[in-house]
Amino acid sequence: MRITVAAAELHSHWHEAAKQRNVVDVPMTDGIEALSIDVLLGSAGAARIRVDSAYAVATMERGDGGTAAVIARPMSLDAPVREALGPQISQAVADSRQFGWNGTSPTRLVIFGGDADGFLRHIEIAVDPDADPQPTDTDA
């Protein structure tokens, strides 16, 4: 799995409205456009692999005796995330509204799918409360 985090999508003072759980902290270096985080699964006894231009974030033991390695590397983006994924983001916001999000609280969207390199890609988008709320019948 590959998780892409665009620096422009990181917001300070974010409070996640979810239950507490153990997480792996991945530091974001100043001056980079995005960070690519790969989760590599290895079976028990798997040979070591070499990954250039990356740093190890964590290694975890799997229940089957294998390991999961989390690595990160700085990357450049072909286009700003909101420009490249504009139609998908618009659809996800509309779907969120349809399923109960009222647009007044910050939330996050996840856009996922395969990429040309064969990785399952997961891109998280910050959605801030509406600056211009949807008009109501009483506004007309």
Salt bridges, closest charged atoms under 4 A:
GLU9 OE1 - ARG82 NH2 2.75
ASP38 OD1 - ARG2 NE 2.67
ASP38 OD2 - ARG73 NH2 2.89
ASP52 OD1 - ARG50 NE 2.81
ASP64 OD2 - ARG62 NH2 2.61
ASP115 OD2 - ARG121 NH2 2.76
ASP117 OD2 - ARG2 NH1 3.53
GLU124 OE2 - ARG108 NE 3.33
GLU124 OE1 - HIS122 NE2 3.97
ASP128 OD1 - HIS11 ND1 3.39
ASP130 OD2 - ARG97 NH2 2.39
